[in-house]
């Protein structure tokens, strides 16, 4: 968001396109002085294409009186004030495509010089009746494409030169209009903009309902599969089969937890990993329940949220590591502790650690070479899907650390 400088409007995004209706010079400066002041102070290149009632000289003087250090901005080329004859009417002819391309070229030049974008204004007082339709098409095209660029524009129109139909035409080709009523400026949104916003809101609401239904159904289907696996494991006395079914059930439940959280959430672009880990740890403690007393501590010094594309492989990898500790770390112990630590750095690097105080992973097992299905799955998830790295240390138990950069998907 960018500071517009016009107090009653507040901040606006790039791609904002207003029209201003004025009657006097004071009306113009009342809006353009704070508008350009905010742009200059926020590292934007500014440009004013003048027409009556301001000449270039008068525009410079007015800005110099209204904006502190204006002459310094002008001297270093952060703002240009040019006549309409040199911008809109080169060779005395208005050419829609030429002017549009000139704005884009000006933007590219400004960005190359280190500015964040451009802030512009043009006065349409020069437009004669014969040019009106062509200029109206230009304004419509600007309104259609400006959202793609780092631009903010205010187009000024003299009320004395606009009839009622002209005013309606101008407003329809801008996102909003600035008008003065009873000595106060007001912002009027065009009907097209309001209609578009209402359609977008309706579409987003429909999408939200649809996504909730999808996540709900996926969660339920995964839970049905998990229950079927649980029932099947109770019908066999083959321990190897029971172990395989339990492991499969744990993987499925991990994904069900994520979809369940998405269903309950107001946002579909991120998963609260602290909540997910606590739910996962509780579930794994139940399905791997034995007479041994194993405590699972979840430490989350910073809130960690991940997009779904990261949360699913991360959750499955954690499931494997925690399950492995519950099954193997305490074979010769009556009690133990598993500590799960997760944090996010300022640079969006995710760091996770699962540490147990059990008997330790056998020395002959190498996480990077092992063919063990569970560890191989963890390795592949971390290295190939999360594009991260995994390390194992044997120090009074086993410590598995996973590190990866948070994906920007879904943000």
N, C-alpha and C positions, 0 to 999 in steps of 0.2 A: 504493500500500500504506500501511496505517496501523499505528502502533505500538500493539499490544494492551496492553502493560504486563505481561503474564504471561510471564515469562522463558522457560519451557520450550516456549511456543507460537511466539513470534516475531511478525513482522508479518503482518497479515491484510488482505484487501481489503474495501472497502465491501460491505455485503450479508451480512456474517458473522452467523450466528445460532446461538449455543451454548445448551445447557442446563447448569445446575450442580446437582449433588446435594450437599446439605450435611446435617450433623447438629447443628452448634453455631453460635453467633454468630461464633466465631472462624473457622470454616470460611468463612462468608460474607465477612467482612472480609478474610480472607487473599487472596481473589480480587478482590473489588470495590474495595478500596483502590488497588492498583496499576492496576487497569483504569480507574478514573475519573481517577487521577493522570495517566496517559498521555494521556487524552482532553483534560483541562484544559490540559495543557502543549502540546498540538498543535492548539489553536484549534477544539475541538469543543464543542458544547453538550451538557451531560450531564443525565440525569434518572434519579432512583431512585424507583420506586413501591414504598413499603414495605408490609410486612405483618409479622406476628409471625415471628421473635422480635425485630424492631426496630420501635420507634415512630419517628416523625419525629425527635424530640429525640435519641433514642439513636443514630440513624443519623448525625445531624449531629455529635454528640460523637465518635463512632467515626471519622468521616472527618477531623474536625479534629485528632485525635490522630495519624492516619496520614499525612495529606497536608499538607506545609508550605504556608502561605499559603491554606489552604482557606477561611478566613473571608473573604478578599479575593475569591476566586472566587464565593463565595456572595453577597457584598454586591453585586457587579456583575451578578449574574444569569446567570452562565455555567453554574451548576448549580442544579437544583431538586430538592427532596426532598418528595414528596407522599404522602399515605396512599392505600391501595388503594380506600378508600371514595369518595375524590374523583376517582379516575381510572377504575377498572374498574366501580364500582358506583354510578354517578350515579342518584339516585332509587331506590337499592336494587336495581337491575336491571343485569345484565351484557348489553350489546348489542355483538355482534361488530363490526358495520359501524361503529358509532359510535366504538369504541375504535380501530379501524384508521384511520379518517379523522382521529381526534384526533392520532395519531402523525404522519401525513403533514402535517397543519396545523402541528404543532410543528416538524417539519423545515423547512417553508417559512418559518416565522417565524425560525428560527435562521439559515438561509441569508441571509435579508433583513437580519439584524443583522450579517452578515459572518463567520459561522462556517462552517467547511468542511463540516460535517454534524452528526449527532447520535449520541450514545452513550448507550444506555439499559439499564436493568435493571428487571425486575419480579418480585416474589416471589409464587408461586402458593399460599402457605400458606392464604390465605383461601378457596380454591375448595372448596365443599362437593360432596358426591357428586352432588346434583341438577344442579350446574353443570358437572360434569366433561366431559361430552360436548361441550357448547357451547364450553367453554374449549379443549378439544382441537382442535375445528374452527378456532378462532381461531389457535392455534399453527400449525396446518397451513397456514392462509392466509398468515400472516406468513412462514413458511418458503418459500412459493411466490412471494411478491412482493417480499421484502426485497432481493433482488438487483438490483432496479430503482432502489433509492434509496441515498442517502449515509447509511446507518444501520449501526450495529453493535449487536447486542443479546445480552445474557445473561439467560436466564430461570432463576430459582432455584426448586428443588423440595426440600422436606424429605423425607429418606429415611424418617423416622418416619411420614409420612402416605402413603407410596407403597407399594403392594404390588408383587409381581414383574411382573404384567401392566401395571400403571401405568407402571413404569419403562420397559418395552419400548415402550409407547405413546408416552411422552414423547420417548425417544431417536429414534424413527422420525420425529418431527415437527420435529427439529432437525438441523443439519448435523453437529454433534459434541456430545459430552457430556464435562463435567468431573467426574471422580470422584476420591475420595481412597482410596488403597490403601496400607496399611502406612505411613501418615503422609506419603505423597507424592501430589501431584496428578498425574493422568494424563488425557490427551485420547483419547477413544474416538470414532472416526468411525462414523456410522450406516451400516447396511448399504445403505440407499437411496443415500446419498451415494457410497459406494464403488462401487456398481453403476453409478451415473450417470457417475462419473469414468472407469470402465473402458469404458463405452460411448462416451464422448466421445473417449477416447484411441484406441479402435479405429476410430472414424469418421474422426478426423484422420489416422491412419496410412493408411487406405484412400484418403482424399482426396489425401494426399501422393504415394502410388504412382500414382494416376490423373493428377495434375498432371504428374509426371515423364514419364509415358508420352505425354501430350499435347504437352509441350514437345519431347520427343525426336522425335515424329512431325512436328511443325511444322518443326523444324530440318532434319530429313532431307528433307522435301518442298521446303523452300526451297532446299536445296543441290542437289536434283535439277533444279529450275527454273534455278538459276544455272549448272549444268553444261550444260544444254540451250542456254542463251543463249550460253555460251562456245563450244560446238560449232558453233552457227549462225554466229557471228562468224568462225570459221575457214573457213567455206565461201563467204564472199563477199569480193570485192575492193573493194566499195563502201565508201569510208572513212566516209561519213556514216552508213551502216547499222552499220558496226563501232562507231562512237562511240556511237550510240544503244543498241546491245546491251550495250556495256561499262557505260554509265551505268545501265541497268536492272539489270544483274548486280550492280553495286555497291550499289544500293538494297536489293535482295533479300538480299544477303549481310549488310548491316547488321542487318536484322531477324533473320537466322539466327544471328548472333553473340549477340544478346540471348537468344533462346530456348535457344541452346546453353549460355549461362551459367546460365540458370534450371535447366536439366536437371542441371548439375553441382553446383548449390548446394543447401545444406540449407535455404535460405529462399527463398520464392517471392514475397516482398513487396518485394524491392529488387534493384537492379542496381548492381554495383560499376563506376562509370563510368570510373575510372582504368584498370581492366583492359580494359573495352570499347574505350576510345579507343586504347590501345596495339595491341589486336588489329585494330581498324579501320585504323589508320595503316599497319600492316604489310601488310594485304591490299591497300590502295589503292596502296601503293608497288609492289607486284607487278604489278597489272593496268595501271597507268599507267607501267610501266617504260620508260625511254628511256636513251640514252647519257649524259644529264645526271645529275650527281651531286646529288641533293636529299636533305638530311637532315631528318627529322621528329623534333623534340624534344617530348616530353610532360611538362609541368610540372604537378604536382598537390600543392600545399602542404597541402591538407586533404583527407582521405578524403571522397569524394562518393558517396553512395548515393541512387538515385532509384527510386520505384515504377515499375512497367512502363508505366503511363499517361503518365509523363513521359519515361522512357528511350527509348521508340520514336520519338516525334517529335524528341526531342533528338538521338538517334543519326542519324536521317535528315538532319536539318539540318546536323550536323557533317560527314556524308558529302558533302553537296553543297558545303560551303565548302572542305573539304580537297581534294576532287576538282577544284574550280574552280581552286584554287591550283596543283595539280600539272599541270593541262592548259594553263594560260594564263600563270602568273606568270613563268615562266623561258624564254619563247620566244627571247629574245635573250641568254640566259646559259648558261654551261656548268655552273654549280653554284648551289646556293642552300639556304636553310633555311626550314622551316616550323615555327613554334613554336605549340604548343597548350597553353593554360593553362586550368585549371578549378579553382574553389574554391567552398566554401559558407560563408556568413556565419553568425554566431550566430543570426540571425533567419530562417534557412533560405532566404536569397536565393542563387540559383545564378548565378555569374558565369563566363562562358566567353570566351576570346579566341583567335582563330586569326590569326596574323600571319606574313606572308612578307616576304622582302627582295628580291622580284622587281621587275618593271617597273611594277607598280602598276595598279590598275583604271582604265580610261579615265575621264576627267573627265565625259564625257557620260552615264555610267551612274549612275542614281539607284536605290538598293536599294528605295526606297519607291514607285517608279513604273514600274520596268522591267517589260517583258513577257517577258524572258528566262525560259524555263521553269524552269531550276534556281534562279535567284535568287527568282523568284516563289514557288516551292515553299518555300524557306527562310523567306521573309517570312510566308507563310500558316501554316507550322508554328509559328513563334515567336509570332506575334501572336494567332492564332486557337485553337491547341491548347495552347500553353504559357502564353498570356496574358502574354507578355513583350514585350521591345523589342529591336530590333536596330539597330546603328549601324555605319557604314563610315568609316574614316579612311584617307587616302592620305598616308603619311609614310615615305619610303624603302621603298616596297612597299605592301602593302594589309593593313589590320588590321580584322577583323570582330569585333565584340563582341556577345554575346548575354546578356541578363539576364532572369531570371524567378524567381518564387517557387515553391519546391518544393511540389508537391501533397501533401495529407495522405492521399490515397487509398492503400489497401494498407498503411498503417502500423499 
